[in-house]
Amino acid sequence: MAKTQTLSYNQLINSLNKKEFYPIYFLYGDENYYIDEITNHIEANALDATAKDFNQTILYGKDVDYKTILDAARRFPIMSTNQLVVVKEAQDLKTMDKLESYFENPMESTILVFAYKHKKLDGRKKFVSKLKKSSKACLFESKRLYENQVPNWINNYLKDKNISIKPAATNLLAEYLGTDLSKISNELNKLTINLSEGVPIDKSIIQKNIGISKDFNVFELQNALGKKDRFKSLLIVKYFIANPKNHPLQLITATLYNFFSKVFVCQSMMQSSDKAIASALGTNPFFVKDYKVAAKSYNRIKLEQIIATLKEYDLRSKGVDNVSVSQGELLREMIIKILG
């Protein structure tokens, strides 16, 4: 087997599909989606149905210590060439350092998987050093996507299922669902269950199946502000205040900050092609027109003030310099300041 220990997600899935298994898999990082996907893939493919009854062990970090893991990992498989031991929530295991010796010399017949979520590895730990030096261990870091990477991820996820989606729909999903890939994949799966073959996903399908209001969502607020449409902006704000659980201020602030930051960049590139602007903004060319409209609606000084306002209200939404003002009133204040 190749001695490469750090593989991309696709490389790792391809090797698993070929039944090429490392004795140790250490899956870690702040994006749970890939950790769960790889763990599930190993559980589904490492052993056949008959062998699983005797040779598959699932443990949880908070419930076991290193001795339990060692005992399980050092057992020999029964009527099978391999056994599988999966340690879920491995970040809760307090005695990981005690496994150093096993990481140096693992059982060839055991596939030991650690699902180490919500954390990066501390390179100062001895067990991390042992893992990185071992040719028998595969390390995979599951990184959370940046906001501008989410639309492309959505497109690729659906492309793998032979489903197309319109750019405006992709952007609406990305803005509404954030960067949590598990949440996004769940919502996409809901969308595709009753989707007619060959029909692309558009905004109306999303609004019908996910419950995003057609007229009252952060994407529409963004567009209304970009056009300086005071009436529509405040109408959407009124709806948000009446439905605070579905429209948290911190999410709105983050989305608008991302939008106006791109408008600021766009304003300095108004003579450039849409393709060049889209590349600089890390967005689909389809949306460049929206950034151009906003760039014409606000001068550079006003854009700097808007970005500063969004930073201020993000802090106030978290309790900084804010004692008694409600989240709804903060939102109203913020939007009025943006509109001037």
C-alpha positions as CSV (number, residue, x, y, z in Angstrom):
1,M,0.0,0.0,0.0
2,A,1.2,3.5,-0.7
3,K,2.9,5.3,2.2
4,T,1.0,8.5,1.6
5,Q,-0.7,9.3,4.9
6,T,-2.6,12.5,4.2
7,L,-5.2,12.0,1.5
8,S,-7.9,14.2,0.1
9,Y,-11.6,13.2,0.6
10,N,-11.9,11.8,-3.0
11,Q,-8.6,9.9,-2.8
12,L,-9.7,8.4,0.5
13,I,-13.1,7.3,-0.8
14,N,-11.5,5.9,-4.0
15,S,-9.0,3.8,-1.9
16,L,-11.9,2.5,0.3
17,N,-13.9,1.6,-2.8
18,K,-10.9,-0.5,-3.9
19,K,-10.9,-2.3,-0.5
20,E,-7.5,-0.7,0.3
21,F,-7.5,-0.2,4.1
22,Y,-5.0,1.3,6.5
23,P,-4.7,-0.2,10.0
24,I,-5.4,3.2,11.4
25,Y,-7.6,6.1,10.2
26,F,-7.5,9.3,12.2
27,L,-10.2,11.7,11.0
28,Y,-10.2,15.1,12.6
29,G,-11.3,18.7,12.1
30,D,-14.0,21.2,12.6
31,E,-16.3,20.0,9.7
32,N,-18.2,17.0,10.8
33,Y,-19.7,16.1,7.4
34,Y,-16.6,14.5,5.9
35,I,-15.7,12.7,9.1
36,D,-19.2,11.1,9.2
37,E,-19.1,10.3,5.5
38,I,-15.8,8.5,5.7
39,T,-16.7,6.7,8.9
40,N,-19.9,5.5,7.4
41,H,-18.2,4.5,4.2
42,I,-15.7,2.4,6.1
43,E,-18.4,0.8,8.2
44,A,-20.3,-0.1,5.0
45,N,-17.4,-1.5,3.1
46,A,-14.7,-2.9,5.5
47,L,-16.6,-6.1,6.4
48,D,-19.2,-8.2,4.7
49,A,-22.6,-8.6,6.4
50,T,-21.7,-11.9,8.0
51,A,-18.4,-10.8,9.4
52,K,-19.9,-7.7,11.0
53,D,-21.6,-9.7,13.7
54,F,-18.3,-10.9,15.2
55,N,-15.8,-8.4,14.0
56,Q,-17.2,-4.9,14.2
57,T,-16.9,-2.9,17.4
58,I,-18.3,0.7,17.9
59,L,-16.9,2.6,20.9
60,Y,-17.5,6.2,22.1
61,G,-14.7,8.3,23.5
62,K,-16.5,9.6,26.5
63,D,-17.4,6.0,27.6
64,V,-14.1,4.2,27.3
65,D,-10.4,4.6,28.1
66,Y,-7.3,3.6,26.2
67,K,-7.3,0.1,27.7
68,T,-10.7,-0.7,26.2
69,I,-9.6,0.5,22.8
70,L,-6.3,-1.6,23.0
71,D,-8.2,-4.7,24.0
72,A,-10.5,-4.3,21.1
73,A,-7.8,-3.4,18.6
74,R,-5.5,-6.3,19.5
75,R,-8.1,-9.0,19.2
76,F,-7.8,-11.3,16.2
77,P,-10.7,-11.4,13.7
78,I,-13.2,-14.3,13.8
79,M,-13.7,-16.1,10.5
80,S,-12.5,-13.0,8.6
81,T,-9.3,-11.4,7.5
82,N,-10.0,-8.2,9.2
83,Q,-11.9,-6.7,12.1
84,L,-13.2,-3.1,12.4
85,V,-13.0,-0.9,15.5
86,V,-14.5,2.5,15.3
87,V,-14.1,5.1,18.1
88,K,-16.7,7.8,17.7
89,E,-16.5,11.2,19.4
90,A,-12.8,10.4,19.9
91,Q,-12.1,14.0,21.0
92,D,-13.7,13.0,24.3
93,L,-11.1,10.3,25.0
94,K,-8.9,11.6,27.8
95,T,-6.1,9.0,27.4
96,M,-5.2,9.3,23.7
97,D,-1.5,9.6,24.6
98,K,-1.6,6.1,26.1
99,L,-2.1,4.7,22.5
100,E,1.3,5.9,21.2
101,S,2.8,2.4,21.3
102,Y,-0.1,1.0,19.3
103,F,0.2,3.8,16.7
104,E,3.8,2.7,16.3
105,N,3.0,-1.0,15.8
106,P,-0.7,-1.6,15.0
107,M,-2.4,-4.9,14.2
108,E,-2.4,-5.5,10.5
109,S,-5.7,-7.4,10.7
110,T,-7.5,-4.5,12.6
111,I,-8.9,-1.4,10.9
112,L,-9.0,1.2,13.7
113,V,-10.9,4.4,13.0
114,F,-10.9,7.5,15.2
115,A,-13.7,10.1,14.5
116,Y,-12.1,13.1,16.2
117,K,-14.6,16.0,15.8
118,H,-14.6,19.8,16.3
119,K,-10.9,20.0,16.8
120,K,-7.6,20.3,15.0
121,L,-4.7,18.1,16.2
122,D,-2.2,19.5,18.6
123,G,1.2,18.9,16.9
124,R,2.9,19.1,20.3
125,K,1.2,15.8,21.4
126,K,3.4,12.7,21.2
127,F,0.6,10.6,19.8
128,V,0.2,13.1,16.9
129,S,3.9,12.8,16.1
130,K,3.6,9.0,16.1
131,L,0.6,9.1,13.7
132,K,2.4,11.4,11.3
133,K,5.5,9.2,11.2
134,S,3.6,6.0,10.7
135,S,3.2,4.6,7.2
136,K,0.3,2.5,8.5
137,A,-1.9,5.4,9.6
138,C,-4.0,7.6,7.3
139,L,-4.7,11.1,8.6
140,F,-7.6,13.2,7.2
141,E,-8.3,16.8,8.2
142,S,-11.9,17.8,7.6
143,K,-11.9,21.6,7.1
144,R,-14.9,23.8,7.3
145,L,-15.6,25.6,4.0
146,Y,-15.3,29.3,3.6
147,E,-18.6,31.0,2.7
148,N,-17.5,31.6,-0.9
149,Q,-16.8,27.9,-1.4
150,V,-20.3,26.7,-0.4
151,P,-22.1,27.5,-3.8
152,N,-19.5,25.4,-5.7
153,W,-19.8,22.6,-3.2
154,I,-23.6,22.6,-3.6
155,N,-23.3,22.5,-7.4
156,N,-20.8,19.6,-7.2
157,Y,-22.9,17.7,-4.7
158,L,-25.9,17.8,-7.0
159,K,-23.9,17.2,-10.1
160,D,-22.8,13.8,-8.7
161,K,-26.5,13.0,-8.5
162,N,-27.1,14.2,-12.1
163,I,-29.2,17.1,-10.8
164,S,-28.8,20.7,-12.0
165,I,-29.5,23.9,-10.1
166,K,-29.9,27.4,-11.2
167,P,-27.4,30.0,-10.0
168,A,-29.9,32.1,-8.0
169,A,-31.1,28.9,-6.3
170,T,-27.5,27.9,-5.4
171,N,-26.9,31.4,-3.9
172,L,-30.2,31.3,-1.9
173,L,-29.3,28.0,-0.4
174,A,-25.7,29.1,0.4
175,E,-26.9,32.3,2.1
176,Y,-29.7,30.6,4.0
177,L,-28.0,27.4,5.2
178,G,-24.5,28.8,6.0
179,T,-21.4,26.6,5.9
180,D,-22.6,23.5,7.8
181,L,-22.3,20.8,5.2
182,S,-24.3,18.2,7.2
183,K,-27.2,20.6,7.3
184,I,-26.8,21.5,3.6
185,S,-26.6,17.9,2.5
186,N,-29.7,17.0,4.5
187,E,-31.7,19.9,2.9
188,L,-30.5,19.0,-0.6
189,N,-31.6,15.4,0.0
190,K,-35.0,16.6,0.9
191,L,-35.2,18.7,-2.2
192,T,-34.3,15.8,-4.5
193,I,-36.7,13.2,-3.1
194,N,-39.7,14.4,-5.0
195,L,-37.9,16.2,-7.8
196,S,-39.0,15.3,-11.3
197,E,-36.3,13.8,-13.5
198,G,-34.6,16.5,-15.6
199,V,-36.1,19.4,-13.8
200,P,-33.4,21.9,-12.4
201,I,-33.8,23.2,-8.9
202,D,-34.9,26.8,-8.9
203,K,-35.8,29.3,-6.2
204,S,-39.5,28.3,-6.2
205,I,-38.6,24.7,-5.5
206,I,-36.4,25.7,-2.6
207,Q,-39.0,28.0,-1.2
208,K,-41.7,25.3,-1.4
209,N,-39.6,22.5,0.1
210,I,-37.3,24.2,2.6
211,G,-39.7,26.8,3.8
212,I,-37.7,29.9,2.8
213,S,-40.1,32.7,2.3
214,K,-40.2,33.9,-1.3
215,D,-40.2,37.6,-0.3
216,F,-38.8,37.6,3.2
217,N,-35.3,36.1,3.4
218,V,-31.9,37.5,3.9
219,F,-31.1,37.2,0.2
220,E,-34.1,39.5,-0.6
221,L,-33.0,41.9,2.1
222,Q,-29.5,42.0,0.6
223,N,-30.9,42.8,-2.8
224,A,-33.3,45.5,-1.4
225,L,-30.4,47.2,0.4
226,G,-28.3,47.0,-2.8
227,K,-31.0,48.9,-4.6
228,K,-31.6,51.3,-1.7
229,D,-35.2,50.1,-1.6
230,R,-36.1,51.5,1.8
231,F,-39.7,50.3,1.8
232,K,-38.9,46.7,0.9
233,S,-35.9,46.6,3.3
234,L,-38.0,47.7,6.3
235,L,-40.8,45.4,5.3
236,I,-38.5,42.5,5.4
237,V,-37.0,43.7,8.7
238,K,-40.5,43.8,10.1
239,Y,-41.1,40.2,9.1
240,F,-37.7,39.1,10.6
241,I,-38.5,40.8,13.9
242,A,-41.8,38.9,14.0
243,N,-40.0,35.6,13.3
244,P,-36.7,35.9,15.3
245,K,-35.9,32.2,15.6
246,N,-35.7,31.8,11.8
247,H,-33.7,35.0,11.3
248,P,-31.0,35.5,13.9
249,L,-29.3,38.8,13.9
250,Q,-25.8,37.4,13.8
251,L,-26.6,35.4,10.6
252,I,-28.1,38.5,8.9
253,T,-25.1,40.6,9.9
254,A,-22.6,38.1,8.6
255,T,-24.4,37.7,5.3
256,L,-24.7,41.5,4.8
257,Y,-21.0,41.9,5.8
258,N,-20.0,39.4,3.1
259,F,-22.2,41.2,0.6
260,F,-21.1,44.7,1.2
261,S,-17.4,43.7,1.4
262,K,-17.8,42.3,-2.1
263,V,-19.6,45.5,-3.2
264,F,-16.6,47.4,-1.9
265,V,-14.2,45.4,-4.1
266,C,-16.6,45.5,-7.1
267,Q,-16.7,49.3,-7.0
268,S,-13.0,49.5,-7.7
269,M,-13.4,47.2,-10.7
270,M,-16.4,48.7,-12.5
271,Q,-14.5,48.9,-15.8
272,S,-13.5,45.3,-15.6
273,S,-15.3,42.4,-17.3
274,D,-18.0,40.5,-15.3
275,K,-15.8,37.4,-15.5
276,A,-12.8,39.3,-13.9
277,I,-15.1,40.8,-11.2
278,A,-16.6,37.4,-10.5
279,S,-13.1,35.8,-10.2
280,A,-12.0,38.6,-7.8
281,L,-15.1,38.2,-5.6
282,G,-15.1,34.4,-5.7
283,T,-18.7,34.3,-6.9
284,N,-20.7,33.2,-10.0
285,P,-20.8,35.8,-12.8
286,F,-24.6,35.6,-12.6
287,F,-24.5,37.7,-9.5
288,V,-22.1,40.4,-10.6
289,K,-25.0,42.6,-11.7
290,D,-26.3,42.7,-8.2
291,Y,-22.9,43.9,-6.9
292,K,-22.7,46.5,-9.6
293,V,-26.1,47.8,-8.7
294,A,-25.1,48.2,-5.1
295,A,-21.7,49.7,-6.1
296,K,-23.6,52.5,-7.9
297,S,-26.1,53.0,-5.1
298,Y,-23.4,53.8,-2.4
299,N,-20.2,55.8,-2.7
300,R,-17.0,54.5,-1.3
301,I,-17.2,56.5,2.0
302,K,-20.7,55.2,2.6
303,L,-19.6,51.6,1.9
304,E,-16.8,52.0,4.5
305,Q,-19.4,53.3,7.0
306,I,-21.7,50.4,6.3
307,I,-19.0,47.8,6.9
308,A,-18.1,49.5,10.1
309,T,-21.8,49.6,11.1
310,L,-22.1,45.8,10.5
311,K,-19.1,45.2,12.6
312,E,-20.5,47.3,15.4
313,Y,-23.9,45.6,15.4
314,D,-22.4,42.2,15.2
315,L,-20.6,42.9,18.5
316,R,-23.7,44.5,20.0
317,S,-25.7,41.4,19.1
318,K,-23.2,39.4,21.1
319,G,-23.7,41.7,24.2
320,V,-20.9,44.2,23.7
321,D,-22.0,47.7,24.7
322,N,-25.6,46.5,24.7
323,V,-27.5,46.1,27.9
324,S,-31.2,46.3,27.2
325,V,-31.8,46.8,23.4
326,S,-33.6,43.7,21.9
327,Q,-32.2,41.9,18.9
328,G,-35.1,43.1,16.8
329,E,-34.5,46.7,17.6
330,L,-30.8,46.3,16.9
331,L,-31.7,44.9,13.5
332,R,-34.0,47.8,12.8
333,E,-31.4,50.4,13.9
334,M,-28.7,48.7,11.8
335,I,-30.8,48.7,8.6
336,I,-31.8,52.3,9.0
337,K,-28.1,53.3,9.5
338,I,-27.2,51.4,6.3
339,L,-29.9,53.1,4.3
340,G,-29.0,56.4,5.8
